[in-house]
């Protein structure tokens, strides 16, 4: 007699077998997460990502450079200085002299015994970059200074584009760097042997690293920015505010944000201390600035006198244009003061405005000194980014033509330093 099956035994005993446990299907593998940086990508993909991120800044640099140089060459009178000479004008020659010969060892006096300014007024990082380019390429000092400025300008446009993309949109960022490199009335400064381009690159790098919470990188870039120009204190203030906001939001103590701020804080005071040790008096740097360029803090009283007198009399194209453009910059800055503006960027730009307009230096230098502030660009960039492509292209082309022409005019027809 055949033995009962498992099913028959279950009926006989009254117990059903336990159901077989079936393992659930394995979850499909998660798609690979997009890498935050190019280093996590495979080779060809990394190059494609890098090109996608970089090409707007490179295209803007190339277009702005060509437009600046063409207009500058066209406005130089026959038999006048070369384009290269104009790109090294005024402070450019002093930076080149520092790179080649170093700093003086004390105060400088005129033949009749009056104290005058000297190269200790200029911060050291840009001359060091000139020296590095000269050593690496074998170019003469003037060509090395111009090449150093070009490299710094490319870096600045790349970093500013990345920063504005994080804060706004990619289209706004692209419009913003067009305004930065071509439309600003003295944007030609970025292509000259001046330190503005290097300072902007380092300031934007500090802000970008701060926004990404790469605190030690931000502190190091802030240190370098403060060794490039005295307005590095604006970068330090922005970094300090970002660190404070971060600590308040996290509600826990982290050593990196304060360490980054302290690192950046050593820059400007460090150079001022070095000048004092080299020359003697504690206020040596300020004395040199006052003796050479008449620069001191006056709370904006000299600017107020300039604006009221110029707009009342209307005497001279350059003074009138500078007065109108300074007021336009202030209006744009006020329009940027909104809740949607990232506070560290706002503090950075506002401090550059205060430090530039609150000093008694030459009025025709104000526009150049304001070029790295960035916040003037935000209202126009966001508005143009929302406009129709044809309108946007027409406005940018016309305003870039004016901005590049204005810079060329100030370098060729204006007889004083910019």
C-alpha positions in Angstrom: 0.0 0.0 0.0 1.5 3.3 -1.0 2.4 5.7 1.8 0.3 8.8 2.1 1.5 12.0 0.5 2.4 15.1 2.5 -0.9 16.6 1.7 -2.8 13.5 2.8 -0.8 13.4 6.1 -1.9 17.0 6.7 -5.5 16.1 6.4 -5.1 13.1 8.6 -3.3 14.9 11.4 -5.2 18.2 11.0 -2.0 20.3 10.6 -1.1 22.0 7.4 2.6 22.5 6.6 4.0 25.9 7.2 4.1 27.9 3.9 7.5 28.1 2.4 9.3 31.4 3.1 10.1 33.1 -0.2 12.7 35.8 -0.1 11.5 39.2 -1.5 13.1 40.1 -4.8 16.3 42.1 -4.4 16.0 45.8 -4.8 17.5 47.0 -8.0 20.8 48.7 -7.5 20.6 52.4 -6.9 21.7 54.5 -9.9 25.2 56.0 -9.4 24.9 59.4 -7.7 26.2 62.3 -9.7 29.5 63.3 -8.4 29.8 66.6 -6.8 33.2 67.1 -8.3 34.9 66.1 -11.5 37.4 64.0 -9.5 34.6 61.4 -8.9 33.8 61.0 -12.6 35.5 58.8 -15.1 38.0 60.4 -17.4 35.9 61.4 -20.5 32.9 62.3 -18.4 35.1 64.5 -16.2 36.4 66.4 -19.2 32.8 66.8 -20.5 31.6 68.1 -17.1 34.6 70.5 -16.8 34.0 71.9 -20.3 30.3 72.3 -19.7 31.1 74.2 -16.5 34.0 76.3 -18.0 33.0 77.3 -21.5 30.8 80.3 -20.7 33.5 81.9 -18.6 36.2 81.1 -21.3 33.9 82.5 -24.1 33.2 85.7 -22.1 36.9 86.2 -21.4 37.8 85.8 -25.0 35.1 88.1 -26.3 35.7 90.8 -23.7 39.5 90.7 -24.2 39.1 91.1 -28.0 36.6 94.0 -27.6 38.8 95.7 -25.0 42.0 95.4 -27.1 40.3 96.4 -30.4 38.8 99.6 -28.9 42.0 100.4 -27.0 44.1 100.0 -30.2 41.7 102.1 -32.2 41.7 105.0 -29.7 45.5 105.2 -29.3 46.7 108.2 -31.5 49.2 107.5 -34.2 52.7 107.5 -32.8 51.4 107.1 -29.3 52.1 104.3 -26.8 51.5 100.7 -27.7 48.6 98.6 -26.4 51.1 96.8 -24.2 52.2 100.1 -22.7 48.6 101.1 -21.9 48.0 97.8 -20.2 51.0 98.4 -18.0 50.1 102.1 -17.3 50.2 103.8 -13.9 50.1 101.3 -11.0 51.0 98.5 -13.4 54.5 99.8 -13.7 54.8 100.0 -9.9 53.7 96.4 -9.5 56.2 95.3 -12.1 58.9 97.3 -10.4 58.1 95.6 -7.1 58.3 92.2 -8.8 61.7 92.9 -10.3 63.4 94.9 -7.6 61.5 94.3 -4.3 60.2 96.8 -1.8 62.1 99.9 -0.6 63.5 99.8 2.9 62.0 103.0 4.3 60.2 106.2 3.6 60.9 108.0 0.3 61.5 111.8 0.1 61.5 114.3 -2.8 64.6 116.2 -3.6 63.4 119.1 -1.5 62.9 116.8 1.5 59.1 116.3 1.4 57.8 112.8 2.3 56.2 111.1 -0.7 54.6 107.7 -1.4 56.5 104.6 -2.5 55.8 101.0 -3.4 55.2 99.8 0.1 51.7 101.0 -0.4 51.0 98.0 -2.7 50.3 94.6 -1.2 52.6 91.7 -2.2 50.7 88.8 -3.7 50.3 90.2 -7.2 54.0 91.1 -7.5 54.8 87.6 -6.3 52.6 86.2 -9.1 54.4 88.3 -11.6 57.7 87.0 -10.4 56.4 83.4 -10.6 55.2 83.9 -14.2 58.4 85.6 -15.2 60.5 82.7 -13.8 58.3 80.0 -15.3 58.0 81.6 -18.8 61.1 83.7 -19.3 59.0 86.6 -20.4 60.2 90.2 -19.6 58.7 91.7 -16.5 56.0 93.7 -18.4 54.8 90.8 -20.4 54.8 88.6 -17.3 52.7 91.2 -15.5 50.1 91.2 -18.3 50.0 87.4 -18.5 49.6 87.1 -14.8 46.6 89.4 -15.0 45.1 87.4 -17.8 45.4 84.1 -15.8 43.9 85.8 -12.8 41.0 87.1 -14.9 40.2 83.7 -16.3 40.2 82.2 -12.8 38.0 85.0 -11.6 35.4 84.5 -14.3 35.4 80.8 -13.8 34.9 81.1 -10.0 32.4 83.9 -10.2 30.3 82.0 -12.7 30.3 79.0 -10.4 29.4 81.1 -7.4 26.5 82.9 -9.2 25.3 79.5 -10.6 25.0 78.2 -7.0 23.3 81.3 -5.8 21.0 82.0 -8.8 20.8 80.2 -12.1 23.4 79.3 -14.8 21.9 81.9 -17.2 22.0 84.6 -14.5 25.7 83.6 -13.9 26.6 83.9 -17.5 24.9 87.3 -17.9 26.7 88.3 -14.7 30.2 87.6 -15.9 29.4 89.5 -19.2 28.5 92.5 -17.1 31.6 91.9 -14.9 34.2 91.6 -17.7 32.8 93.9 -20.4 29.9 96.1 -19.3 31.4 97.7 -16.1 32.8 101.1 -17.1 36.3 100.2 -15.9 36.3 96.5 -16.5 39.4 97.0 -18.7 41.3 97.0 -15.3 40.9 93.2 -15.1 43.0 92.9 -18.3 45.7 95.3 -17.2 48.8 94.7 -15.0 46.7 95.6 -11.9 45.8 93.5 -8.9 42.0 93.7 -9.2 41.7 90.5 -11.2 43.7 88.4 -8.7 41.9 89.9 -5.8 38.5 89.1 -7.4 39.5 85.5 -8.1 40.6 85.0 -4.5 37.5 86.8 -3.0 35.1 84.8 -5.2 37.0 81.6 -4.2 36.5 82.5 -0.6 32.8 83.1 -1.0 32.4 79.9 -3.1 34.2 77.8 -0.6 32.2 79.4 2.2 29.0 78.6 0.5 30.1 74.9 0.1 31.2 74.9 3.8 34.8 74.1 2.9 35.9 76.3 5.7 39.6 75.8 5.7 39.8 76.4 2.0 37.8 79.5 2.5 40.2 80.7 5.2 43.2 80.1 3.1 41.7 81.9 0.1 40.7 84.8 2.4 44.3 84.9 3.6 45.5 85.3 0.1 42.9 87.9 -0.8 44.0 90.0 2.2 47.6 89.8 0.9 46.5 91.1 -2.5 44.6 94.3 -1.7 43.7 96.2 1.6 40.0 95.7 0.8 40.7 92.1 1.7 39.0 93.1 5.0 35.7 92.9 3.1 36.4 89.2 2.3 37.3 88.6 6.0 34.0 90.3 7.1 32.0 88.1 4.7 33.7 84.9 5.9 33.2 85.9 9.6 29.5 86.5 9.0 29.1 83.1 7.1 30.9 81.4 10.0 28.6 83.0 12.6 25.5 82.1 10.6 26.7 78.5 10.3 27.4 78.2 14.0 24.0 79.7 15.0 22.1 77.3 12.6 24.0 74.2 13.7 23.7 75.1 17.4 26.9 73.2 18.1 30.5 74.3 18.3 32.7 73.5 15.3 36.3 74.5 15.2 36.6 74.9 11.4 34.6 78.1 10.8 36.3 80.1 13.6 39.7 78.7 12.5 39.1 79.8 8.9 38.1 83.3 10.1 41.2 83.6 12.2 43.4 82.4 9.4 42.0 85.0 7.0 42.3 87.7 9.7 46.1 87.5 9.8 46.5 88.8 6.2 45.9 92.6 6.1 47.2 93.2 9.7 50.1 91.0 8.9 51.3 93.1 5.9 50.7 96.4 7.8 52.8 95.0 10.7 55.5 94.0 8.2 55.6 97.5 6.7 55.8 99.0 10.2 58.7 96.6 11.1 60.5 97.5 7.9 60.1 101.3 8.1 59.7 102.1 11.8 56.5 103.8 12.8 53.4 101.7 13.6 51.3 103.7 11.1 53.9 103.6 8.3 51.6 102.2 5.7 48.9 104.8 6.3 51.6 107.6 6.3 52.8 106.4 2.9 49.3 106.3 1.5 48.6 109.8 2.7 51.9 111.2 1.4 51.7 109.6 -2.0 48.0 109.5 -3.0 46.3 111.7 -0.4 44.4 108.7 0.8 42.8 108.7 4.3 39.5 108.0 5.8 37.1 111.0 5.7 33.7 109.3 6.0 32.8 110.2 2.4 33.0 113.9 2.8 35.3 114.4 -0.2 33.1 112.2 -2.4 30.1 114.3 -1.3 31.8 117.5 -2.2 32.8 116.0 -5.6 29.3 114.8 -6.4 27.5 118.0 -5.4 29.9 120.3 -7.2 30.1 118.2 -10.3 26.4 117.7 -10.7 25.8 121.4 -9.9 28.3 122.8 -12.4 28.4 120.0 -15.0 32.0 120.9 -15.7 34.0 118.2 -17.6 32.9 115.0 -19.3 35.0 112.7 -17.1 33.9 114.2 -13.7 30.2 114.2 -14.8 30.4 110.6 -16.1 32.1 109.4 -12.9 29.6 111.1 -10.7 26.6 109.6 -12.7 28.2 106.1 -12.8 29.0 106.2 -9.0 25.3 107.0 -8.3 24.2 104.3 -10.6 26.4 101.8 -8.7 24.8 102.9 -5.5 21.3 102.4 -6.8 22.2 98.9 -8.1 23.7 98.1 -4.7 20.5 99.2 -2.9 18.4 97.1 -5.3 20.5 94.1 -4.2 19.7 94.6 -0.6 16.9 92.1 -0.5 16.1 89.1 1.7 17.0 86.8 -1.2 20.6 88.0 -1.4 23.1 85.7 0.3 24.3 87.8 3.4 28.0 87.1 3.0 27.9 88.3 -0.6 26.0 91.4 0.4 28.5 92.2 3.3 31.4 91.7 0.9 30.1 94.1 -1.7 28.8 96.6 0.8 32.2 96.8 2.6 34.0 97.4 -0.7 31.6 100.3 -1.4 32.1 101.8 2.1 35.9 101.5 2.0 36.1 102.9 -1.6 33.6 105.8 -1.2 34.6 106.7 2.4 38.2 107.5 1.5 39.7 110.7 0.1 41.5 109.1 -2.9 41.2 110.5 -6.4 37.6 110.6 -7.7 38.6 109.2 -11.1 39.8 106.0 -9.4 36.5 105.2 -7.7 35.0 103.2 -10.6 38.1 101.0 -10.8 38.2 100.3 -7.1 34.5 99.3 -7.2 34.9 96.7 -10.0 35.4 93.6 -7.8 32.3 94.3 -5.6 29.9 92.0 -7.6 26.7 93.1 -6.0 26.1 95.8 -8.6 25.7 93.1 -11.2 22.9 91.1 -9.5 19.8 93.2 -10.3 20.7 93.6 -14.0 21.9 90.0 -14.3 18.7 88.6 -12.8 16.5 90.9 -14.9 18.2 90.1 -18.2 18.3 86.4 -17.5 14.5 86.5 -17.5 14.2 88.5 -20.7 13.9 87.3 -24.3 17.1 86.0 -25.9 17.1 88.7 -28.6 16.5 91.5 -26.0 19.2 90.1 -23.8 21.8 89.8 -26.5 21.1 93.3 -27.8 21.3 94.9 -24.4 24.5 93.1 -23.5 26.1 93.9 -26.8 25.3 97.6 -26.7 26.3 98.0 -23.0 29.5 96.0 -23.5 30.5 98.3 -26.3 30.0 101.3 -24.1 31.8 99.7 -21.1 34.8 98.8 -23.2 34.9 102.1 -24.9 34.7 104.0 -21.6 37.7 102.1 -20.3 39.7 102.7 -23.5 38.8 106.4 -23.3 40.1 106.6 -19.7 43.4 104.9 -20.7 44.0 107.0 -23.8 42.3 110.4 -23.6 42.2 111.0 -19.8 45.6 112.3 -18.5 45.4 111.0 -15.0 45.7 107.7 -13.3 42.7 105.4 -13.2 
